[in-house]
Amino acid sequence: MAHTSTYEEVTGALERYKSLTMQTLMAYLPSREPKRYLYDLVPSYPLRAGKGFRPGLCISTCSAFGGIPELALNSAVAIEIFHNAFLIHDDVEDGSEYRRGKATLHAEHGIPIAVNVGDAMNVLSMRPLMENVGVLGPELTWLVFTEIEHMVRQSVEGQAMELGWVRDNVCDLGEEDYLRMTLKKTCWYTCIHPCRIGALIATGGAVDADRFNRFGYYMGAAFQIQDDILNLTGDRKKYGKEIGGDIWEGKRTLILIHLLNRCSRTEKAGLRRFLATPRPERRAKDVRWVYRLLAKYDSIEAARRSAYQLAGAALREYHVAYRGLPDSEDKRFVENVIFYMIERSI
């Protein structure tokens, strides 16, 4: 377990990185019409109580590799805007009711407006990348843009896998399927590319960015599994989303996959029927039944063990990815955030 001082150090650093990012992000948001139906809504998700892991990893890695953190700001902002656009669309696709302790954008303003706001944020994320030309020069700007293009493409491919499994009621999945989906949907844009981009900016493109791939994969997968656990066990006031939402939505988390592979034939048939039922028709008593099965087969604890194993692998790879660098506050932040990600309660 991480010490209290580690938590305080990480949360303090995240606040600093987020504050720096948000100042720049807000400066990029237009102040023109249509405000009520678009531009007044664009800051909604970014201003909520998100942690800012992604820009934090980008800025801290840039600093750890000897770069000027301000040079990474435009790229960190672009990543954060893309992230929030993903969240808006993800909430629509999943039918989620809450995001970061408040009603989702589509629940409050309707699906068409929410989708359009998400689209607008994808467009707005291009501006800081364009502004990189004057800060980083054309060659390094193109390298960063290439990283962003790969990040976005991997994310939508991973989302397609997850949505397809739900739509087609796919129940014969293994851990490797979940990890492949998570690599695409979560790891590339949560951990791998933020680190790659930060190091590329710091070194003027000289670093072998592939050194971060294994580290970011292990840390991102641990992060996602912990998020899946919190969705089922967390405190709603702290977690900010509906507890049990993944069951209501039928998401193929590692927890559900573990259950499907260990329950009896009769129980699996019952789970198939439940998962085939459209979300609006699912009943609370059936969700409670799934919870009882998860407890019966120790599926949540099995996922927790996997998260800790992945975090251990991430720690080993951290010493490869950040080898040879002098000790610094930013370098320590990256190491500490591994523990923070899997031991957080929100």
N, C-alpha and C positions, 0 to 999 in steps of 0.2 A: 504493500500500500504506500502511496505517496504521502509525505509528511505535509502538515498544514502549511509550513513555510513554502513548500513547493507549489501548493495550490495558490497561495497568495502571490507568489512570484509569477506564475503563469497568468492568473487572472489580471494582475497589474499590467503585465506586458501586453496581453490581449486588449485591454482598455486603451493603452497607448497606441497600438497599431490601428485599432478600430477608429479612434479619434482622428488620427492622421488621415486614414482612408476616407472617412465620412466627410471631412472638410473638403477634400478634393472632389469627392463624388458629388456632393451637393452643388458645387460650383459648375458642374457639367450639366445639371438638369435645367431645361428651358423654363423660362418664366413668361409664357405666352399662352394664348388660346389654342385649343380648348383646354381650359384649366379644370373645370368641374368634372369632366368626363375622362380626362387623361392626365395632364401634368400635375394636378394636385394629388393624384393617386399614385404616381410613380414612386415617390419617396416612402410610401406606406410600409412596405416590407423592410427596406434598408434601415428605417428608423426604429424598427422594433428591436427587441432585446436579443439579437443574434450575437454569437460569440466573435465572429470575424476570424475564424481559423484560417481561411484561405488567403486573405490579404496579409494576415500575420505571418504565415509561412513564407510568403513571397518576399515581404520586406525584411524579415529576420534572416532569411537565407542570403539575400543580397548583402546585408550588413556583415554576416558571418564570413562571407567570402571577400570582405574588404571593400565592398561597394558603398556608394552613397545612397542611403535609404530613399531619399527624395527621387532618385532616378527610377526607382521601381514603383513609384506611386501610381502613375497612369496605368500601368499593367495590373497592379493590385486592384485598382478601381474597376477596370474592365472585367476582371474575374468576379468581383463582388456583384457587379450589375448583372452579369450573366447568371450568377448563382441565384439571385433574387427573381430573375425572369423564369428560371427553371422551377423555383418554388411556386410561383403563381400558377404556371401551367400544370405542375405536378399536383397541386391541390385540386384543380379542376378535374384532372384525369382520375384522381382517387376519390373524389367526392368528399374531401376533408372539410371539417367544420371549423377547426381552429388552427391558427399558426402563430407561434410565439405569444400565446396567451390572449389573442384577440381573434375575432371572427375572420375567416379567410376572405380574401378580396371578392371572390365570386359569391360567397354567402351574403356579403354586405351590399354588393353593387351589381350582382348578376353575372352570369357566365360570359356573355358577349363582351361586356366592358372589361372584365378581368383578363380575358384572352388577349384583347387588344392592348391592354397595359403591358402584359408580358411581352407581346410582340414589339411594342415601343421600346422596352428596356433592352431587348436584343439589338435594336437599331442604335440606341443611345450608347451601348457599350463600345461601338466602333469609334466614336469620337476620341476618347482618350488614347486609343491605339493609334489613330491618325496623328494625334499630337505628339506621339513618341518620336516622330521624324525629326522634330526640332530639338529633342532632348537627347536621343540616343543615336541619331543618324540613320540613314536609310537601310543599311545592311543589318544592323542589330534590330531595328524596327521590324524588318521582314522576318527575322528569326523568331521574334516574339509573336508576330502575327501567325506564323506557321504553327507555333506551339498552341496558340489559342484555337486555331482551326481544328487541330487534332483533338484538343480537349473537348470542344463542343460536339464534334462528330462521335467520339467515343461515348459521351454522355447520352446522346439521343439513341444510340444503338443499344446501350444498356437499358434505357427506359423502355425501348421497344420490346426487349426480351421480357422484362417484368410485366408489362401490360399484356403481352401476348399470352404469357402463362396464365394470367388471371382470366382473360377472355375465353381461352380455349380450355380452361379448367384442367391444366396440366398438373398431375399429381405424382408423376414418376420422375422425380428429380433427386439429384444427389448433392453432396456438399460442393463438389467441383463445379456443378452448374451454378449454384449460388455465388461462389467465389468468382467465376468468370463474369457473371452479370454485375457483381459489385465492383470488380476491377473497372469495367466499362462505365457504369453509372456513377460510381462514387470516387474511386481511388484516383483516376486521372485528374479530375477537376478539383477534388478536395485536397489532395496531398502531392501527387507526382508533379503536375504541371506548375503549381505555385512555386515549388522548390526549384524545378528546372529553370523557370523564367527568372527567378531571383538570382540564381547563380550565373546564368547567361548574361544578365545585365551587369553584374558585378565584374565579370571577367571579360567583358566586351565580346562575348561569344566564344571564348577560348576553352571553356570547360567542356568535358565530355558529359553532357546532360544525362546520359543513360545511367550514370552512377546513382541517380535518385530513384530509378524505376522500382527496384525491389523494396527499398526502404518505404517509398510512398505507397506501394501496393499493400505491404503488411500493415502499415499504420492505418491506411484508409479502410481496409477490411475490418480491422479491430474496431475502428470508430463506428462503422456501419452496424456491426453486430451489437455493439453497446447501445446504439440508437434503437435498434430493434427491441432490445431488452427493456429499455426505458419506456418504449411505447406500450409495453404490457404491464410494467411494474412501477412506473414513475409516479410522482406526485403531479397531478395536472397543473396545479398553480405554478410549480417550478418548471415542468417539462414544456408547457405551452401548447401542447396538442392534445387531442382527445385520447385518453388512455384506452388501449384496446383497439385503436383505430385500424391497426394492421390486420386484426382478425375480422373486423367488420368489412374491410376492403378486400380480404382474401389474399393479401400479399404473401408471396412465397419467400418468407424469411428463412434463415437457417433454422430458426426455432420450429416453424411449421414443417419444414422439410424433415427435420429430425423426427418429429411426431409421426408424419406420414410413413416413414420408413421403419417405425418400431411398434406402431399400434397393431391391434388384431385386424383380421380381414373384415370383420363386421364393423369395427370402429372406423376403418379406412373408408368403407362404403358410406358410412354416415357422414364422414368428413367430406367425401366427394359430393354428396347431396347438398350439404351445407354450402360448400364453395361454389356449387352450380347455381345456387339461389341468388338472384340479383340483390345487391346491397339493400335497397329499400324494403325488401321482403324478408330480410333476415331478422330473427327475433332475439331479444336479449337473453332468453333462457338457453338458446342454442349457443350463443357466445359464451355463456357461463359453462356450458358443457365442454366446449373446446378448452377453456381454462382448466377444467378438472382433468382433462386428458393430458394437457401440458404438464400438470403437476404429477400425474400418475407415471409418466414416462421420463420425468426429470429433464424435459426438453429445454427449459430456460437455463438451467444450470449447465447443461451440455454446451449451449451456445456461449455461456459465460466462460467456460473453460477454453473454448476455441478462441475467444477474444483475447484471453490472457496469453495463450500460446502465440498468437499472431503478434501481440505487443512485444513479446520476448524476441521474436524474429525481427521485428522492426528495430528494436534496440541494438541488436547485433549489426543490422544493416546501416544503422545510423553511424556507427563507428567506421564503416566503409565509405559512406557518402560524404561525411564531413571530416574525413581523415586529413591530417596534416595542417589543419587550421588552428590558429592560436585560440586560446580560451577567451571567450567573450560572453557578455550577457545574452546576446542574440543566439549564439551557438548553444548555450545552456537552455535557453527557452525551447529550442527545437527538441532537445533531448527530453526535457520535462513534460512537454506537451504530449508525448507518447503515453505517459502514465495518466495525465489529466484526461485524455480522450476516453480512456476505458474505465476510469474510476469516477467520472463525473456523474452527478445525479440529475443533471438537467441538460 
